[in-house]
Amino acid sequence: MTVNAIGEYRFAPRDLEANFHGNRLLYLGWDRHLMFCSPFAFLVKPQMTFAELLEQVVMPAIAAHPDSARADLRQATWYLNDEPFSPDFDASLEANGLRHKDMLRMDTPGLNGLEGSCS
C-alpha cells in the first residue's frame, strides 16, 4: 500500500517533557508476560530512586499477574532502549540516565507467564 504525505508537520509536539510539570514519561515492558499487551506508560519524578520506582510504581502495576508474587525485580535483567542496563537501585532515575520517553524492559528469568505461556 502506498502512503502519501499530506505535508510538513509544523507544530510543536504536545508530549514534550516541558509539558509534564517536572515529570517524565517512562515506558516499561515485562518480557514474556503478554497478559500486559503493551508496555506500561508511567509518569514519574526524575528524583525518585530506582528502588522507589519498583516498589511504588512497578510492583502495584504488575500485581494482577500471578508471576508478580515471585518476581524479584532487583534480580531482573534490565534493558534501557534495547541496551543492557544495570540500575543503581539507590540512585535517582535521573542519575541512572533515564530520560523522558525512554523504554525500560525487564526480564525475570524462570518466570514465563501464565503456566509458561508467555502471557
Secondary structure as the mmCIF struct_conf table of DSSP 4:
data_model
#
loop_
_struct_conf.conf_type_id
_struct_conf.id
_struct_conf.beg_label_comp_id
_struct_conf.beg_label_asym_id
_struct_conf.beg_label_seq_id
_struct_conf.end_label_comp_id
_struct_conf.end_label_asym_id
_struct_conf.end_label_seq_id
BEND BEND1 GLY A 7 GLY A 7
BEND BEND2 PHE A 11 PHE A 11
TURN_TY1_P TURN_TY1_P1 ARG A 14 ASP A 15
HELX_RH_3T_P HELX_RH_3T_P1 GLU A 17 PHE A 20
TURN_TY1_P TURN_TY1_P2 HIS A 21 GLY A 22
STRN STRN1 ARG A 24 TRP A 30
TURN_TY1_P TURN_TY1_P3 ASP A 31 ARG A 32
TURN_TY1_P TURN_TY1_P4 LEU A 34 MET A 35
BEND BEND3 PHE A 36 PHE A 36
BEND BEND4 SER A 38 SER A 38
STRN STRN2 PHE A 40 VAL A 44
TURN_TY1_P TURN_TY1_P5 PRO A 46 GLN A 47
BEND BEND5 MET A 48 MET A 48
STRN STRN3 THR A 49 THR A 49
HELX_RH_AL_P HELX_RH_AL_P1 PHE A 50 GLU A 52
HELX_RH_PI_P HELX_RH_PI_P1 LEU A 53 VAL A 58
HELX_RH_AL_P HELX_RH_AL_P2 MET A 59 ILE A 62
TURN_TY1_P TURN_TY1_P6 ALA A 63 ALA A 64
BEND BEND6 HIS A 65 HIS A 65
HELX_RH_3T_P HELX_RH_3T_P2 PRO A 66 ARG A 70
TURN_TY1_P TURN_TY1_P7 LEU A 73 ARG A 74
BEND BEND7 GLN A 75 ALA A 76
STRN STRN4 THR A 77 LEU A 80
TURN_TY1_P TURN_TY1_P8 ASN A 81 ASP A 82
STRN STRN5 GLU A 83 PHE A 85
TURN_TY1_P TURN_TY1_P9 PHE A 89 ASP A 90
BEND BEND8 ALA A 91 ALA A 91
STRN STRN6 SER A 92 SER A 92
TURN_TY1_P TURN_TY1_P10 LEU A 93 GLY A 97
TURN_TY1_P TURN_TY1_P11 HIS A 100 LYS A 101
STRN STRN7 ASP A 102 ASP A 107
TURN_TY1_P TURN_TY1_P12 PRO A 109 GLY A 110
BEND BEND9 GLY A 113 GLY A 113
HELX_RH_3T_P HELX_RH_3T_P3 LEU A 114 GLY A 116
BEND BEND10 SER A 117 SER A 117
#
